[in-house]
Amino acid sequence: MTPCEIAALRAKMQLSQTALAALLGVNYHTVGLWEKGIQTPRPISMRMLEALAAGQMTPYGWVFQGGEK
């Protein structure tokens, strides 16, 4: 995920850098560094960003799909 994609995802979800940081368990400054391309997300943060982008995770938690057993 590129810096522009991270910023666009955050904007689409209407989240502040602080809110996205809290969701991902990082500092808000870190999100700013990602969006500027100064740092790249660690693998776990990248997986969570990808899950947000794919609709598998929301600001309220993970989305579980599947039938009842």
C-alpha positions in Angstrom: 0.0 0.0 0.0 1.5 3.3 -1.0 1.5 6.5 1.1 -1.2 8.0 -1.1 -3.4 4.9 -0.7 -3.0 5.0 3.0 -4.1 8.7 3.1 -7.0 8.0 0.7 -8.1 5.0 2.8 -8.1 7.1 5.9 -10.0 9.9 4.2 -12.5 7.5 2.8 -13.2 6.1 6.2 -13.4 9.6 7.6 -10.7 8.9 10.2 -8.2 11.3 11.7 -4.6 10.2 11.9 -5.1 9.8 15.6 -8.2 7.5 15.1 -6.4 5.3 12.5 -3.4 5.1 14.8 -5.5 4.0 17.7 -7.2 1.4 15.5 -3.9 0.0 14.4 -2.1 0.3 17.7 0.5 2.8 16.6 1.3 6.4 17.3 -0.5 9.1 15.3 2.9 10.5 14.3 3.6 7.1 12.7 0.5 7.4 10.5 1.8 10.8 9.3 5.2 9.3 8.5 3.5 6.5 6.4 1.4 9.1 4.5 4.5 11.1 3.7 6.4 8.1 2.6 9.1 8.5 5.3 8.4 5.2 6.9 6.5 2.1 5.7 4.1 0.2 7.9 5.3 -3.0 9.6 3.9 -6.2 8.3 1.1 -6.5 10.9 0.0 -2.9 10.3 0.1 -3.4 6.6 -2.1 -6.5 6.9 -4.6 -4.5 9.0 -4.6 -1.6 6.5 -5.2 -4.1 3.7 -8.0 -5.6 5.7 -9.6 -2.2 6.2 -9.3 -1.5 2.4 -10.9 -4.9 1.6 -13.8 -4.4 4.0 -12.7 -7.2 6.3 -12.2 -4.8 9.1 -14.0 -1.6 10.2 -13.2 1.1 12.7 -15.3 -1.0 15.1 -13.5 -4.3 14.6 -13.2 -7.3 12.3 -16.0 -8.4 9.9 -16.7 -12.1 10.1 -18.5 -13.7 7.2 -19.9 -17.1 7.0 -23.0 -19.1 7.7 -24.2 -20.3 11.1 -23.4 -23.8 12.2 
